[in-house]
Protein backbone atom coordinates (compact mmCIF):
# COMPACT_ATOMS: atom_id res chain seq x y z
CA UNK A 1 0.00 0.00 0.00
CA UNK A 2 1.36 3.44 -0.97
CA UNK A 3 2.01 5.98 1.74
CA UNK A 4 0.46 9.44 1.27
CA UNK A 5 2.81 12.45 1.03
CA UNK A 6 2.27 16.04 -0.02
CA UNK A 7 5.03 16.29 -2.61
CA UNK A 8 7.58 14.25 -4.50
CA UNK A 9 10.46 16.10 -6.14
CA UNK A 10 12.50 13.90 -8.44
CA UNK A 11 15.72 15.17 -10.01
CA UNK A 12 18.57 14.07 -12.25
CA UNK A 13 20.86 14.58 -9.28
CA UNK A 14 20.02 14.94 -5.59
CA UNK A 15 22.96 16.37 -3.65
CA UNK A 16 22.07 15.96 0.02
CA UNK A 17 25.32 17.51 1.47
CA UNK A 18 25.10 14.85 4.17
CA UNK A 19 26.83 12.46 3.84
CA UNK A 20 29.67 14.63 2.59
CA UNK A 21 30.43 14.22 -1.10
CA UNK A 22 27.30 12.26 -1.96
CA UNK A 23 25.72 12.70 -5.38
CA UNK A 24 22.54 10.64 -5.85
CA UNK A 25 21.53 10.08 -9.46
CA UNK A 26 17.85 9.86 -10.41
CA UNK A 27 16.65 10.25 -6.87
CA UNK A 28 13.58 11.73 -5.25
CA UNK A 29 12.79 13.72 -2.11
CA UNK A 30 9.44 12.87 -0.49
CA UNK A 31 7.87 15.65 1.57
CA UNK A 32 5.07 15.48 4.13
CA UNK A 33 3.87 18.21 6.50
CA UNK A 34 6.74 20.46 5.47
CA UNK A 35 9.47 17.95 6.29
CA UNK A 36 11.53 15.46 4.33
CA UNK A 37 10.00 12.01 4.67
CA UNK A 38 12.59 10.16 2.60
CA UNK A 39 15.38 10.51 0.03
CA UNK A 40 15.38 7.49 -2.27
CA UNK A 41 15.65 6.37 -5.91
CA UNK A 42 12.90 7.83 -8.07
CA UNK A 43 11.48 4.48 -9.16
CA UNK A 44 11.24 3.26 -5.60
CA UNK A 45 9.66 6.56 -4.49
CA UNK A 46 6.89 6.25 -7.06
CA UNK A 47 6.12 2.72 -5.85
CA UNK A 48 6.29 3.59 -2.17
CA UNK A 49 4.49 6.96 -2.03
CA UNK A 50 1.24 8.42 -3.30
CA UNK A 51 1.84 12.16 -3.70
CA UNK A 52 -0.64 14.99 -4.11
CA UNK A 53 1.94 16.63 -6.39
CA UNK A 54 4.95 15.25 -8.23
CA UNK A 55 7.51 17.70 -9.63
CA UNK A 56 9.87 16.06 -12.14
CA UNK A 57 13.16 17.87 -12.70
CA UNK A 58 14.88 15.66 -15.24
CA UNK A 59 17.75 18.03 -16.00
CA UNK A 60 18.27 19.54 -12.59
CA UNK A 61 20.36 19.28 -9.46
CA UNK A 62 18.37 19.39 -6.22
CA UNK A 63 20.25 20.80 -3.23
CA UNK A 64 19.42 22.12 0.24
CA UNK A 65 18.30 25.73 0.34
CA UNK A 66 21.28 28.05 0.74
CA UNK A 67 21.98 29.76 4.08
CA UNK A 68 23.19 33.37 3.95
CA UNK A 69 25.16 33.53 7.19
CA UNK A 70 25.70 37.30 7.33
CA UNK A 71 23.59 40.07 5.89
CA UNK A 72 21.86 43.37 6.57
CA UNK A 73 18.84 42.77 4.37
CA UNK A 74 17.21 46.20 4.53
CA UNK A 75 20.37 47.73 3.10
CA UNK A 76 19.23 46.63 -0.35
CA UNK A 77 17.69 50.13 -0.39
CA UNK A 78 21.24 51.54 -0.14
CA UNK A 79 22.63 49.39 -2.96
CA UNK A 80 25.17 51.45 -4.91
CA UNK A 81 24.67 54.58 -2.81
CA UNK A 82 28.37 54.95 -1.93
CA UNK A 83 30.76 52.66 -3.78
CA UNK A 84 34.52 52.22 -4.03
CA UNK A 85 35.38 53.41 -0.52
CA UNK A 86 37.17 51.78 2.43
CA UNK A 87 34.99 50.45 5.22
CA UNK A 88 35.16 53.21 7.82
CA UNK A 89 34.86 56.07 5.30
CA UNK A 90 31.96 54.22 3.72
CA UNK A 91 30.24 53.76 7.08
CA UNK A 92 30.93 57.07 8.81
CA UNK A 93 30.63 59.44 5.85
CA UNK A 94 27.81 57.83 3.89
CA UNK A 95 25.96 54.82 5.32
CA UNK A 96 25.46 55.87 8.92
CA UNK A 97 24.31 59.42 7.97
CA UNK A 98 21.83 57.99 5.44
CA UNK A 99 20.56 55.49 7.98
CA UNK A 100 20.16 58.14 10.67
CA UNK A 101 17.80 60.09 8.40
CA UNK A 102 15.84 57.30 6.77
CA UNK A 103 15.81 54.07 8.76
CA UNK A 104 12.34 53.32 10.11
CA UNK A 105 10.09 50.27 10.34
CA UNK A 106 8.83 51.07 6.84
CA UNK A 107 12.38 51.30 5.47
CA UNK A 108 13.33 47.99 7.08
CA UNK A 109 10.20 46.20 5.90
CA UNK A 110 10.51 47.40 2.30
CA UNK A 111 14.25 46.79 2.11
CA UNK A 112 14.00 43.35 3.66
CA UNK A 113 11.12 42.37 1.38
CA UNK A 114 13.22 43.38 -1.62
CA UNK A 115 16.15 41.38 -0.23
CA UNK A 116 13.97 38.32 0.35
CA UNK A 117 12.82 38.41 -3.27
CA UNK A 118 16.41 38.58 -4.47
CA UNK A 119 17.62 35.85 -2.15
CA UNK A 120 14.77 33.44 -2.90
CA UNK A 121 15.36 33.85 -6.63
CA UNK A 122 18.96 32.89 -5.94
CA UNK A 123 18.15 29.76 -3.94
CA UNK A 124 18.61 31.23 -0.46
CA UNK A 125 16.01 29.92 1.98
CA UNK A 126 17.49 31.19 5.27
CA UNK A 127 19.36 34.37 6.18
CA UNK A 128 21.12 35.57 9.31
CA UNK A 129 20.08 39.19 9.78
CA UNK A 130 21.65 42.05 11.71
CA UNK A 131 19.82 45.36 11.51
CA UNK A 132 17.47 47.78 13.22
CA UNK A 133 13.74 47.17 13.79
CA UNK A 134 13.97 43.34 13.70
CA UNK A 135 10.19 43.04 14.03
CA UNK A 136 9.82 44.80 10.67
CA UNK A 137 12.39 42.46 9.12
CA UNK A 138 10.47 39.55 10.64
CA UNK A 139 7.23 40.69 8.99
CA UNK A 140 8.97 40.88 5.61
CA UNK A 141 10.53 37.44 6.02
CA UNK A 142 7.20 35.91 7.04
CA UNK A 143 5.37 37.64 4.20
CA UNK A 144 7.98 36.14 1.86
CA UNK A 145 7.71 32.70 3.42
CA UNK A 146 11.43 32.72 4.14
CA UNK A 147 13.44 31.46 7.10
CA UNK A 148 15.33 34.13 9.07
CA UNK A 149 17.62 34.30 12.09
CA UNK A 150 17.01 37.80 13.42
CA UNK A 151 19.65 39.74 15.29
CA UNK A 152 19.01 41.46 18.62
CA UNK A 153 21.35 44.26 17.67
CA UNK A 154 23.32 46.48 20.05
CA UNK A 155 25.29 49.70 19.68
CA UNK A 156 26.37 52.25 22.26
CA UNK A 157 25.14 55.24 20.25
CA UNK A 158 21.52 56.33 19.70
CA UNK A 159 19.59 55.82 16.45
CA UNK A 160 15.98 56.16 15.41
CA UNK A 161 15.51 52.62 16.74
CA UNK A 162 16.96 52.87 20.26
CA UNK A 163 18.62 55.25 22.70
CA UNK A 164 21.48 53.14 24.05
CA UNK A 165 22.73 49.55 24.28
CA UNK A 166 20.26 48.57 27.00
CA UNK A 167 17.39 49.97 24.94
CA UNK A 168 18.51 48.07 21.81
CA UNK A 169 18.66 44.82 23.74
CA UNK A 170 15.34 45.37 25.51
CA UNK A 171 13.57 46.09 22.22
CA UNK A 172 15.19 43.12 20.52
CA UNK A 173 14.19 40.79 23.34
CA UNK A 174 10.64 42.11 23.19
CA UNK A 175 10.55 41.30 19.47
CA UNK A 176 11.80 37.81 20.23
CA UNK A 177 9.14 37.30 22.89
CA UNK A 178 6.44 38.38 20.45
CA UNK A 179 7.69 36.20 17.59
CA UNK A 180 9.35 33.19 19.18
CA UNK A 181 6.52 30.82 18.22
CA UNK A 182 6.92 31.54 14.50
CA UNK A 183 8.41 28.34 13.00
CA UNK A 184 10.36 30.20 10.30
CA UNK A 185 12.05 32.57 12.74
CA UNK A 186 14.92 32.23 15.18
CA UNK A 187 17.00 34.84 16.98
CA UNK A 188 20.64 35.73 17.68
CA UNK A 189 22.24 38.22 19.97
CA UNK A 190 23.90 40.69 17.60
CA UNK A 191 26.31 43.19 19.18
CA UNK A 192 27.48 45.11 16.13
CA UNK A 193 31.28 45.07 16.49
CA UNK A 194 34.08 45.56 19.02
CA UNK A 195 34.53 49.17 17.87
CA UNK A 196 30.86 50.07 18.55
CA UNK A 197 30.11 47.98 21.66
CA UNK A 198 31.46 48.32 25.21
CA UNK A 199 32.82 45.62 27.50
CA UNK A 200 29.75 45.99 29.70
CA UNK A 201 27.40 45.37 26.78
CA UNK A 202 29.37 42.39 25.51
CA UNK A 203 29.26 40.85 29.00
CA UNK A 204 25.50 41.41 29.15
CA UNK A 205 25.08 39.83 25.70
CA UNK A 206 26.99 36.73 26.82
CA UNK A 207 24.79 36.34 29.88
CA UNK A 208 21.57 36.65 27.89
CA UNK A 209 22.81 34.31 25.14
CA UNK A 210 23.59 31.65 27.72
CA UNK A 211 20.26 32.10 29.50
CA UNK A 212 18.24 31.90 26.25
CA UNK A 213 20.54 29.52 24.34
CA UNK A 214 21.12 31.94 21.44
CA UNK A 215 24.01 32.38 18.99
CA UNK A 216 26.04 35.60 19.15
CA UNK A 217 26.55 37.27 15.76
CA UNK A 218 29.11 40.08 15.50
CA UNK A 219 31.58 41.67 13.10
CA UNK A 220 35.14 40.75 14.03
CA UNK A 221 38.62 41.49 12.68
CA UNK A 222 37.21 42.88 9.44
CA UNK A 223 39.97 45.47 8.89
CA UNK A 224 43.47 46.21 10.12
CA UNK A 225 42.27 49.62 11.32
CA UNK A 226 39.81 47.90 13.66
CA UNK A 227 42.66 45.94 15.22
CA UNK A 228 44.92 48.98 15.56
CA UNK A 229 42.11 50.94 17.22
CA UNK A 230 41.53 48.11 19.68
CA UNK A 231 45.21 47.89 20.55
CA UNK A 232 45.28 51.60 21.23
CA UNK A 233 42.07 51.72 23.26
CA UNK A 234 41.93 48.32 24.97
CA UNK A 235 45.58 47.18 24.80
CA UNK A 236 44.38 43.97 23.18
CA UNK A 237 43.33 42.70 19.78
CA UNK A 238 39.55 42.43 19.44
CA UNK A 239 39.46 38.63 19.61
CA UNK A 240 41.51 38.55 22.79
CA UNK A 241 39.25 41.22 24.27
CA UNK A 242 36.18 39.14 23.44
CA UNK A 243 37.81 36.00 24.84
CA UNK A 244 38.36 37.76 28.16
CA UNK A 245 34.69 38.76 28.18
CA UNK A 246 33.49 35.18 27.64
CA UNK A 247 32.39 35.66 24.02
CA UNK A 248 34.41 32.78 22.58
CA UNK A 249 32.26 29.67 22.45
CA UNK A 250 30.29 27.57 19.94
CA UNK A 251 27.69 30.37 20.07
CA UNK A 252 29.97 32.87 18.33
CA UNK A 253 29.34 33.67 14.66
CA UNK A 254 32.18 36.00 13.69
CA UNK A 255 31.50 37.89 10.47
CA UNK A 256 34.50 38.47 8.18
CA UNK A 257 37.45 37.42 10.42
CA UNK A 258 39.83 38.64 7.73
CA UNK A 259 42.82 39.58 9.86
CA UNK A 260 43.39 36.63 12.18
CA UNK A 261 46.70 35.07 13.10
CA UNK A 262 47.49 31.38 13.32
CA UNK A 263 47.13 31.56 17.09
CA UNK A 264 43.75 33.25 16.75
CA UNK A 265 42.55 30.61 14.28
CA UNK A 266 43.59 27.95 16.78
CA UNK A 267 41.66 29.84 19.48
CA UNK A 268 38.53 29.99 17.32
CA UNK A 269 38.83 26.27 16.58
CA UNK A 270 39.40 25.37 20.23
CA UNK A 271 36.29 27.23 21.33
CA UNK A 272 34.12 25.89 18.48
CA UNK A 273 33.33 29.32 17.02
CA UNK A 274 32.00 29.81 13.50
CA UNK A 275 33.05 32.22 10.77
CA UNK A 276 30.67 33.99 8.39
CA UNK A 277 32.98 34.39 5.41
CA UNK A 278 31.97 37.28 3.11
CA UNK A 279 34.44 37.17 0.21
CA UNK A 280 32.85 39.71 -2.16
CA UNK A 281 32.32 42.32 0.55
CA UNK A 282 35.90 41.82 1.77
CA UNK A 283 37.14 42.39 -1.76
CA UNK A 284 34.94 45.40 -2.53
CA UNK A 285 35.81 47.23 0.69
CA UNK A 286 39.48 46.24 0.33
CA UNK A 287 39.33 44.63 3.75
CA UNK A 288 41.66 41.81 2.72
CA UNK A 289 41.79 38.06 2.19
CA UNK A 290 40.47 35.88 4.99
CA UNK A 291 42.76 32.87 5.66
CA UNK A 292 39.97 30.37 5.01
CA UNK A 293 42.31 27.55 4.02
CA UNK A 294 43.99 27.74 7.42
CA UNK A 295 40.63 27.93 9.17
CA UNK A 296 39.35 24.84 7.41
CA UNK A 297 42.58 22.97 8.10
CA UNK A 298 42.16 23.67 11.82
CA UNK A 299 38.52 22.56 11.75
CA UNK A 300 36.84 25.94 12.15
CA UNK A 301 33.21 25.89 11.00
CA UNK A 302 33.06 28.29 8.03
CA UNK A 303 29.77 29.41 6.53
CA UNK A 304 29.25 31.94 3.76
CA UNK A 305 27.50 35.30 3.78
CA UNK A 306 26.93 38.12 1.36
CA UNK A 307 27.02 41.03 3.82
CA UNK A 308 24.54 43.75 2.90
CA UNK A 309 23.75 44.73 -0.66
CA UNK A 310 25.25 48.16 0.05
CA UNK A 311 28.72 46.62 0.27
CA UNK A 312 28.57 43.71 -2.16
CA UNK A 313 26.25 44.69 -4.15
CA UNK A 314 24.46 41.35 -4.65
CA UNK A 315 22.80 38.91 -2.29
CA UNK A 316 24.08 36.05 -4.42
CA UNK A 317 25.30 32.91 -2.65
CA UNK A 318 26.28 31.25 -5.93
CA UNK A 319 28.73 34.06 -6.58
CA UNK A 320 29.96 33.86 -2.99
CA UNK A 321 30.52 30.10 -3.20
CA UNK A 322 32.63 30.46 -6.31
CA UNK A 323 34.59 33.42 -4.98
CA UNK A 324 35.16 31.74 -1.63
CA UNK A 325 36.47 28.57 -3.27
CA UNK A 326 38.80 30.46 -5.61
CA UNK A 327 40.14 32.82 -2.96
CA UNK A 328 40.81 29.97 -0.54
CA UNK A 329 42.95 28.28 -3.16
CA UNK A 330 44.89 31.41 -4.05
CA UNK A 331 45.37 32.73 -0.52
CA UNK A 332 46.23 29.27 0.83
CA UNK A 333 48.42 28.35 -2.16
CA UNK A 334 46.53 25.07 -2.31
CA UNK A 335 44.18 24.05 -5.15
CA UNK A 336 42.39 21.68 -2.76
CA UNK A 337 41.89 24.23 0.03
CA UNK A 338 38.13 24.53 -0.55
CA UNK A 339 36.89 21.91 -3.03
CA UNK A 340 33.46 22.28 -4.59
CA UNK A 341 31.72 19.93 -2.12
CA UNK A 342 33.16 21.87 0.81
CA UNK A 343 32.07 25.20 -0.70
CA UNK A 344 28.53 23.89 -1.12
CA UNK A 345 28.54 22.63 2.46
CA UNK A 346 29.72 26.05 3.65
CA UNK A 347 26.76 27.68 1.89
CA UNK A 348 24.27 25.21 3.38
CA UNK A 349 24.97 22.89 6.31
CA UNK A 350 27.84 24.84 7.88
CA UNK A 351 25.81 28.04 7.89
CA UNK A 352 22.91 26.19 9.51
CA UNK A 353 25.31 24.73 12.08
CA UNK A 354 26.58 28.19 13.01
CA UNK A 355 23.01 29.26 13.75
CA UNK A 356 22.19 26.13 15.74
CA UNK A 357 19.73 25.08 13.01
CA UNK A 358 21.58 22.10 11.55
CA UNK A 359 19.17 19.61 13.12
CA UNK A 360 16.38 21.25 11.09
CA UNK A 361 17.89 22.57 7.83
CA UNK A 362 21.11 22.62 5.80
CA UNK A 363 21.02 19.15 4.27
CA UNK A 364 18.51 16.80 2.66
CA UNK A 365 17.85 14.26 5.36
CA UNK A 366 14.65 12.64 6.65
CA UNK A 367 13.10 14.66 9.45
CA UNK A 368 14.55 17.99 8.38
CA UNK A 369 12.44 20.79 6.98
CA UNK A 370 12.04 20.61 3.22
CA UNK A 371 14.06 23.70 2.34
CA UNK A 372 15.10 22.89 -1.23
CA UNK A 373 16.66 24.57 -4.25
CA UNK A 374 16.60 23.19 -7.79
CA UNK A 375 19.18 24.31 -10.35
CA UNK A 376 18.48 23.73 -14.03
CA UNK A 377 21.31 22.28 -16.09
CA UNK A 378 19.57 22.74 -19.44
CA UNK A 379 21.52 25.74 -20.77
CA UNK A 380 24.60 25.56 -23.04
CA UNK A 381 26.82 27.21 -20.41
CA UNK A 382 26.35 24.16 -18.17
CA UNK A 383 27.18 21.56 -20.81
CA UNK A 384 28.75 19.10 -20.72
CA UNK A 385 28.46 18.04 -17.09
CA UNK A 386 30.94 15.59 -15.60
CA UNK A 387 30.41 16.62 -11.97
CA UNK A 388 27.23 18.46 -10.94
CA UNK A 389 28.74 19.77 -7.70
CA UNK A 390 31.64 21.28 -9.61
CA UNK A 391 29.12 22.95 -11.89
CA UNK A 392 27.10 24.30 -8.97
CA UNK A 393 30.14 26.04 -7.53
CA UNK A 394 32.21 27.00 -10.57
CA UNK A 395 29.79 27.30 -13.50
CA UNK A 396 26.18 27.78 -12.40
CA UNK A 397 24.68 31.08 -11.31
CA UNK A 398 21.57 32.18 -9.50
CA UNK A 399 19.90 32.67 -12.89
CA UNK A 400 19.77 28.87 -13.19
CA UNK A 401 17.70 28.48 -10.00
CA UNK A 402 14.34 27.18 -11.21
CA UNK A 403 12.48 26.09 -8.06
CA UNK A 404 12.72 26.87 -4.34
CA UNK A 405 10.72 25.42 -1.46
CA UNK A 406 10.74 26.49 2.19
CA UNK A 407 9.27 23.93 4.58
CA UNK A 408 7.74 22.23 1.55
CA UNK A 409 5.98 25.38 0.33
CA UNK A 410 6.86 26.67 -3.16
CA UNK A 411 8.57 30.07 -3.13
CA UNK A 412 10.00 29.99 -6.67
CA UNK A 413 8.39 28.02 -9.46
CA UNK A 414 9.85 27.89 -12.97
CA UNK A 415 12.08 30.88 -12.09
CA UNK A 416 9.10 32.99 -10.93
CA UNK A 417 8.53 34.15 -7.36
CA UNK A 418 5.45 32.72 -5.68
CA UNK A 419 3.52 35.03 -3.36
CA UNK A 420 5.02 38.34 -4.49
CA UNK A 421 2.45 39.10 -7.17
CA UNK A 422 0.90 42.06 -5.35
CA UNK A 423 3.86 43.26 -3.30
CA UNK A 424 4.77 46.21 -5.54
CA UNK A 425 8.50 45.68 -5.10
CA UNK A 426 9.55 48.08 -7.85
CA UNK A 427 7.31 50.84 -6.51
CA UNK A 428 8.60 50.38 -2.98
CA UNK A 429 12.21 50.56 -4.15
CA UNK A 430 11.55 53.63 -6.29
CA UNK A 431 10.04 55.57 -3.39
CA UNK A 432 13.19 55.09 -1.32
CA UNK A 433 15.47 55.69 -4.29
CA UNK A 434 13.85 59.08 -4.88
CA UNK A 435 14.16 60.06 -1.23
CA UNK A 436 17.81 59.07 -0.97
CA UNK A 437 18.82 60.40 -4.37
CA UNK A 438 17.22 63.80 -3.70
CA UNK A 439 19.14 64.10 -0.47
CA UNK A 440 22.43 63.02 -2.06
CA UNK A 441 22.10 65.70 -4.75
CA UNK A 442 21.22 68.32 -2.17
C-alpha positions, 0 to 999 in steps of 0.5 A, a space after each residue: 500500500 502506498 504511503 500518502 505524502 504532499 510532494 515528491 520532487 525527483 531530479 537528475 541529481 540529488 545532492 544531500 550535502 550529508 553524507 559529505 560528497 554524496 551525489 545521488 543520481 535519479 533520486 527523489 525527495 518525499 515531503 510530508 507536512 513540510 518535512 523530508 520524509 525520505 530521500 530514495 531512488 525515483 522508481 522506488 519513491 513512485 512505488 512507495 508513495 502516493 503524492 498529491 503533487 509530483 515535480 519532475 526535474 529531469 535536467 536539474 540538481 536538487 540541493 538544500 536551500 542556501 543559508 546566507 550567514 551574514 547580511 543586513 537585508 534592509 540595506 538593499 535600499 542603499 545598494 550602490 549609494 556609496 561605492 569604491 570606498 574603504 569600510 570606515 569612510 563608507 560607514 561614517 561618511 555615507 551609510 550611517 548618515 543615510 541610515 540616521 535620516 531614513 531608517 524606520 520600520 517602513 524602510 526595514 520592511 521594504 528593504 527586507 522584502 526586496 532582499 527576500 525576493 532577491 535571495 529566494 530567486 537565488 536559492 537562499 532559503 534562510 538568512 542571518 540578519 543584523 539590523 534595526 527594527 527586527 520586528 519589521 524584518 520579521 514581517 517581511 521574512 514571514 510575508 515572503 515565506 522565508 526562514 530568518 535568524 534575526 539579530 538582537 542588535 546592540 550599539 552604544 550610540 543612539 539611532 531612530 531605533 533605540 537610545 542606548 545599548 540597553 534599549 537596543 537589547 530590551 527592544 530586541 528581546 521584546 521582538 523575540 518574545 512576540 515572535 518566538 513561536 513563528 516556526 520560520 524565525 529564530 534569533 541571535 544576539 547581535 552586538 554590532 562590532 568591538 569598535 561600537 560595543 562596550 565591555 559591559 554590553 558584551 558581557 550582558 550579551 553573553 549572559 543573555 545568550 547563555 540564558 536563552 541559548 542563542 548564537 552571538 553574531 558580531 563583526 570581528 577582525 574585518 579590517 586592520 584599522 579595527 585591530 589597531 584601534 583596539 590595541 590603542 584603546 583596549 591594549 588587546 586585539 579584538 578577539 583577545 578582548 572578546 575572549 576575556 569577556 566570555 564571548 568565545 564559544 560555539 555560540 559565536 558567529 564571527 562575520 568576516 574574520 579577515 585579519 586573524 593570526 594562526 594563534 587566533 585561528 587555533 583559538 577559534 577552533 578550540 572554542 568551536 566558534 564559526 566564521 561567516 565568510 563574506 568574500 565579495 564584501 571583503 574584496 569590494 571594501 578592500 578589507 583583505 583576504 580571509 585565511 579560510 584555508 587555514 581555518 578549514 585545516 584547523 577545523 573551524 566551522 566556516 559558513 558563507 554570507 553576502 554582507 549587505 547589498 550596500 557593500 557587495 552589491 548582490 545577495 548572491 550565494 552562488 557568486 559567494 561560493 565560487 569566490 570563496 572557493 577560488 580565494 581559498 585556493 589562491 590565498 592558501 596556495 593550495 588548489 584543494 583548500 576549498 573543493 566544490 563539495 566543501 564550498 557547497 557545504 559552507 553555503 548550506 549545512 555549515 551556515 545552519 550549524 553556526 546558527 544552531 539550526 543544523 538539526 532542522 535545515 542545511 542538508 537533505 535528510 529525513 526529518 529535516 524541513 524541506 528547504 530545497 533549491 533546484 538548479 536547471 542544467 539545461 543551458 549551453 553554459 552548463 554543458 557538458 556536465 561531468 560533476 554536478 557539484 563542480 558545476 554548482 560552484 564553478 559554472 552555475 549562477 543564480 539565474 539557473 535556480 528554477 524552483 525553491 521550497 521552504 518547509 515544503 511550500 513553493 517560493 520559486 516556481 519555474 524561475 518565478 517568485 510565488 507570493 510576491 504578485 501584489 507586493 509592488 517591489 519596484 514601486 517600494 524601491 523607487 520611493 526610497 530611491 527618490 528620497 535618498 537620491 534627492 538628499 544626495 544631490 542636495 
